[in-house]
Amino acid sequence: MRIVVALGGNALLERGQVPDAAAQVANIRRAMRALAPLTDDHQVVITHGNGPQVGILAMESADDARLSQPYPFDALGAMTQGLIGYWILQAIGNERPYRQFAAVLNQTLVDADDPAFSDPTKFVGEVYDEQTARELADRHGWQVKADGEHWRRVVPSPRPREIIETRLIDHLLDESVIVVCAGGGGVPVVRTGTGDLRGVEAVIDKDLSAALLAHRLGADRLLVLTDVPAVMHGFGTHAAREIRRTTPQELRALDLPAGSMGPKVEAVCRFVEVGGASAAAAIGSLEEVASLVDGSAGTFVTAQG
């Protein structure tokens, strides 16, 4: 099958973990060890987040006295695609040295008038207490919001409309190349009045980009990997229970957190709704990735349920 895998941010950096390179490399090695068997039997595309990494680069850029203004987020997103793509390529290449791999630096088209530009919601960077977050916001002109018990910087997150390099990725898959792409949702770009592409200040949701890419590639499966075994009814309560097999309609009826599970559920619902009768998606843990493919683990989503 052709499978698109969306790695959760915890596969790169656990919440609260010091964002040193060594820690991230170790996390990615564990993730690729779990993913490698999937590549033995299927065409695989690996996508990933970049929230902490792009936030670190943004902070460094904002504090650099040599710059008249910080680097824009499209440029920072491209930097993280290269950085994380390199780490993933090396880790999975060590697991499967006889295979060919490619990390594609790609652009994701968004609408210039997307309402997200006037209502930033995408969390980036490290977590802070409220006072520190507000002090940093005043110093750098950021917008910050509560993220659970912590506070983080937020930036616009427009809806992805097209993955510019889809044909290239499709060609690489046909040549049995394992592809790493759409890092951080892809570099956000808009089309100008003359048809040219231009980067914009935003970070696109990686799961929504993965869903769009999976649809455009005609994928059979979209696997959204996170740090919980499945979507839960009553998450965080004594009555919590796993949702195993379901439909987009049933998932959309749930009241899910907008900043965590919500986008993942929206991504799998979109893919199944537009992917045809054979399309299926799953949300679950990295450790059970092989079982997510056939629905024997995680939350398995099809049109029929």
Sequence and secondary structure as in RCSB ss.txt:
>XXXX:A:sequence
MRIVVALGGNALLERGQVPDAAAQVANIRRAMRALAPLTDDHQVVITHGNGPQVGILAMESADDARLSQPYPFDA
LGAMTQGLIGYWILQAIGNERPYRQFAAVLNQTLVDADDPAFSDPTKFVGEVYDEQTARELADRHGWQVKADGEH
WRRVVPSPRPREIIETRLIDHLLDESVIVVCAGGGGVPVVRTGTGDLRGVEAVIDKDLSAALLAHRLGADRLLVL
TDVPAVMHGFGTHAAREIRRTTPQELRALDLPAGSMGPKVEAVCRFVEVGGASAAAAIGSLEEVASLVDGSAGTF
VTAQG
>XXXX:A:secstr
 EEEEEE GGGT  TT    HHHHHHHHHHHHHHHGGGGGTSEEEEEE  HHHHHHHHHHHHT TT SS   HHH
HHHHHHHHHHHHHHHHHHHH TTSEEEE   EEE  TT GGGGS  EEEEEEE HHHHHHHHHHHT EEEEETTE
EEEEE      EETTHHHHHHHHHTTEEEE  GGG EEEEE TTS EEE S    HHHHHHHHHHHTT SEEEEE
ESSSS EETTTSTT EE  EE HHHHHTS   TTTHHHHHHHHHHHHHHS TT EEEEEEGGGHHHHTTTSSSEE
E S  
